[in-house]
Amino acid sequence: MESREETEYLIQIISAITLALTAVLLCVMIVTNRFVLNGLWRPFYSILQQVKKFNIADTGKIGTIASTVDEFTDLSDAVAKMSSRVTTEYQGLKTFTENASHEMMTPLAVITSKLDILIQDDKLSPDQFAQITDIYGAASRLSRLNQSLLLLVKIDNNLLQDTEKINLRTVILEKGQQFHEMLHIKNIAVDYKLDDFEISASRYLIDVLINNLFSNAIRHNKNAGHIEIFLSGNKLSFQNTGDSAPLDRDAIFERFYKGRNSDGTGLGLAIMKNICALYDFTISYRFNRGMHCFLVEFG
């Protein structure tokens, strides 16, 4: 017989030492990772945070970050130069768009006024009258397109900052009166269910939003159709009869998207989306039981 007591004791000692060393090593690694490596990666995370917050419409640029790591320094310089170049090009494009839109308004106004005079001329033949009418329609459409693009630029750059308390119920009823003739021509019935609800926003932009909702519900409606307008809590919905097929929910709010029978500029829904985004509202579309519905939630 041979005693194994000393061998088992030695194994226990070695196991305990190994476990202790492993625990110490893990603690050292955790402390090193938490304090040393975090400090080492801090410039990278600072650059990443600036990239996430970067907005091309802002005048501020991404600044460089000093680091002892050459790779992070090169990355910071590259990102700063890229953001500066992108911002400069965007500001140049924005300025060009604004100036072009303003410069186009004067000749368009002259063309429209001259066409007004020509249309009233009794000496025009039927063919001449038809051609001038077509030109007048094209000029009017170009004028609306120009105004819509200019409005989009102002919304994107938050240039309309006049904010006041607005009662949505009052605005909707006023717009309903303004569209009374168009509703009467197409024999469209309107059902109002409105609660009082106030928001803080630009009156001009809210007028544009409600105006586009009304105009969209009327133009894309059918004769002897129906419109339902609900305002309850912070939710406003416009539902209207119309085409039996639903619209493309993925593309409907994109610029220049138009339905099959649309004769508009294709910017009305994009303008509504941008106005809602400016004030953190949400706008959505759904098709339910033959009714096209646009829902706006006011935060």
N, C-alpha and C positions, 0 to 999 in steps of 0.2 A: 504494500500500500504506500502511496505517496501523497503527502499533504499538498493541497492546492490553495490553501488559505492565503499565502503570500502573493501568489499569482493573481488571484481574484482581487485582492486589495490593490495591487499595482494597476490592474485594468481599470478599477474604479477611479484611482487617482488620475490616470492618463485621460479617461473620459471626462472627468470633472474639469481638468485643465483645458482640454480641447473645447468643451462647451463654453468655458469662461472666456477663452481667447476669441471664439467665434462671436460671442455676445459683445465683447469689447470692440472687435472689428466692425460689427454691424453698427454699433453706436457711433464709432468714428466715421464710418461712411455716411450715416444719416446726418451727423453734424456737419461734415464736410459738404455734403450735397445741399444742405439747407442754407449754410452761411457762405461758403466759399463759391460753390458753383452758381448759386442764385445771384450772387454779386457779379460773377463772370458773365452770366446771360442777361443781366439787367438791361444793358444797352439794346440788345436784340428785341426784348419785349417792349422797350420804349419806342423803338422804331415801328414795331408791329402795331402798337396802340395808335400812333400817329397816322399810319396808313389806314386803319379802320375808321378813324374820325375824319379822314380827309374828304372834303367836299369841293368839287371842282368849281362850284359857284361862289365859294368864299374867296376873299382876297388874301387871306392868310396862307402861308406856304409851310411845308414841312421843313423844320430846322434840322441842322446836323447835330449829331450826338457824339461827344468825345468818348473814346474807348481805348483801352490798352491792347485790345485785340485788333489787328490790322484788318481782318475780314469784316468785322462789324463796322469799322471806320469807313471802309470802301463801300459797304452796303448803305450806310447812312448818307454818304455823299451822292451815291447813284440815285437813291430815292428822292433826296432833296432836289437834285437837278431835274429829275423826271417830273416831279410835282410842279416845279417852277415853270418848266417848258409847257406842260399841259395847261396850267392856269393861264399863262400868257396867251397861248393859242385860243383858249376858250374865251377870254376877255376880248381878244381881237375879233373873234367870230360874233360874239354878242354885240359888240359895237357896230360891226358891219351890218348885222341884221336890223338893229334899231335904226341906223342911219338910212339903210335901204328902204325900210318900211315907211319912215317919215318922208323920204324923198318921193316915194311912189304915190303918196296920198294926194299931192297937188295935181300932177298930171291926170290921175284918175278922176279927180273932182272936175277938172276941165273937160275931159272926155265925156263924163256923164252929163254935165250941164249942156254941152254942145249937142249931144244926142237928144236931150229933152227938147231942145229948140227944133231940131230936125223932125222929130216925131210929130210935132204940132203943125208942120207945114202941110197945107191942103193940096199942094201940087205933087205930092209924092204918089208914084204908082203903087199898086198893091205889092209888086215884087220889091220895090225899093223900101216900102214900109216894113215888109217882113224881114229884109236883110238888116235894116237899122234896128229893128226890135231884137234880133238875134245878137247884134253887136252890143246893144244896151244891156241885155241879159248877161253876156259874157263880162262886160265891164263891171257890172254890179257884183257878179260873183267874185271877180278878181279883187274888188274893193273889200268885200266881206272876208276873203281869204287873207288879205293884207292886215286888216284889223285884228283878225283872230291870231295870226302869227305874232303881231306886236303885243297882244294881250298875253300870250303864252310866255314871251320873253319877260314881261313885267312880273308875271306870277312866279316864274322860275327864279328870278333874282330878288323876289320879295320887295318890289318897288312900290307896292300899294300898301302902306302901313297905317292908313286911317282906320282906327278901330273904335267901334261904338257898340252899345247894347242894341240888339235888333230883335224884335218880336217876329218870329217866323210866321205865325198865323196871320199877322197883318200883311206881311209881304206877299204871302201866297194869295190872299184874297184880292189884294191890289193887282197882282199879275193876272188873276182870273178875269178881272174887269178889263184889263188891257187886251187880253186875247179873246174877248167876247165875240168880236166880229168873225174871227177865224173859226171859232167853235160853232157859230151860227151858220156859216157857209157850208161846213161839212156836217151840220146837224149832229154834233157830238154832245152827249150828255155828260155832265161832270158831277161827281158825288164827293162832297167835302166832309171829312170827319177830322176836325182840327182841334187840338188842345193848345193852350197858350204855352209857348216855350221860347226862352230868350237865349241868344248866344252873343259872344263878343267877336266881332269880325268886321271887315271892310264892307260897308253897305253896298258899294259898287260891285264887289265880287259876289256877294250873296245875291244881288239882283241878277247878275250874270248866271249864277248857278240855277236859281229858280226859273229864270227866263229860258234857259236851255232845256230844263226838265219839261216845262210847258210846251215849248216849241217842238221838242222831240216827240212828246206824246201826241201832239196834234198832227204833225207832218206825216208820221208813220202810222197814223190811225186810218181806219176805213170810214166811208160815209155812214152816217147814222151809228157811229161807234160809241164807245163808252170810256170814260176816264175816272179812276178812283184815286183820290188823294187823301192819304192818312198821315196825321201828325200826332204821335202819341209818345210821351216821354221824350227821349232823345232820338227818336227814329222817325224819319220822313220817307214815305214811299209814294211813288207815282206808278200806277198800273193802268195800262191802256190795251184795248183791243187792237188788232192789226194783222200783220202777216201770220199765217198759221204755223210757220216754221220758226224755231228759236234762233237767236243770233249767236255768233261765235263768242262764247264767254272769254276765251283766251286772247282774242284780238280786238274786242269791241272798244276798249279804251285806248287803243293805239292810235297815233296820229294818222290821219288820212284813211282810216278804215271807214268804209261805207257799206251799207246794206245793198241788196240787189236793186231796190227801187229808189234809192236815196239820190237826191239832187243837191245835197248840201256840200259843204267844203270838206267834210270828214274830220273836222277839228272840234266839234261841239262836245263830244264825250271826253276827248282828251283834255279840254279846258276844264270840264267838271272834275275830272280826276285830279288835275293839278291843283285846283282850288281846294279840294278836300285834303289833299296831301299837305298843303300849306298850313292848314289849321288842325292837322291830325284827325280829320274826319275820315270815315271809310265809306266808299261807295261800291255797290255790288249790283249785279244783274242776275235775274232768274226768269224762267218762263214756266208759268204754272196755269194749267187749265185754260189755255188759249190767251192768256194775258201776259204782256211783257211788263216786267216790274223792275224799277230802279229804286234801290233802298240806300238811303244816306243815314249813317249813324254819327251823331255829333258828339263824339268822345264819351 
